[in-house]
């Protein structure tokens, strides 16, 4: 199911663990801009602070459930994670 004009509905998340001196909002803004540049319909974006990376899901249980709800509520077709994921995640 694609949105009007055949754009794929996407959600973008930028996960981070440490408080290193990065402009986190600028990084998320850049990723959202890149999605728009290739004609994706960004319907939601967020920075998610993690305590630790989970081996199987990357995100903890609470974040997984929250993301599932957002994906369902906004009819998201693709979740873009601006980070390094393993094939199992």
N, C-alpha and C positions, 0 to 999 in steps of 0.2 A: 504494500500500500504506500504509494508516494503522494506527497503533497502537491498542491497546484503547481503547474509548470514543470511537473516531473522532477522536482527537487527532492532529494532524500533528506528526511528529517533526522538531524543528528543532535546529540548532546556531547559536550566537551568537558572533560575534567582534567585538572592538573593536580596530581597528587604530590605532596612533598612531606619529607620527614624532618629535616633539620631546619634550623632557623638561620641558615647561611644568608649572607647579604645578597639576595636576588630580588629583583623587582618582580614578584610573583604575579601580580595583576597584569603587568606588561607581557609576561610570557603567555598567560591565558588569552589576553587580547590579541597577541600575534597568532596563536593557534586558531582562534575564532575567525580572524581575518583571512588566514590561509584557507579555511573551510569555505568561507564566502567566496573567495577567489575562484574556487573550483565548483561553484554553484551548488553548494550544500546549504540546506536550510537549518541554521543553528537555532534550535528552539529552547536551549537551556545550556548554561555553562557555570562552572563552579571550581574554586580551588578547594581541595580536600586535604586537610592536615592529617597525617597518619602517625600513629605511635610506632608502628612496626609494619613491615610488609609480610603478609600471609602467604605461605608457599602455594597454596591451592587456588586462592581467589584474589591475591594481591591486597584487596581491601578486607577489613574486618567484617564480621557478620552484620553489625549495625549499618555500616555504609552500604553493604551489598543490598540489604533490605530497602534502604532509603533510595538507592539508585534504581532498584527494580520498580518501586512505586513511581518514581519520576518518569522512568521509561514508559510504563504503562499509562500513566495519566496524560502524558504529552505525545503519545503515539510515536515515540522515538524508534527509528529503524536502525540506527547505528550509533554506538557509543565510542567516542574517540578519547583515548587516554593518552595524554601527553607525558609519556614516561616509558621506561624500559620494562616490558612484560615478557615473561617466558611463555613458550607455547601452551603450557597447561593453564596459565592464568587467563 
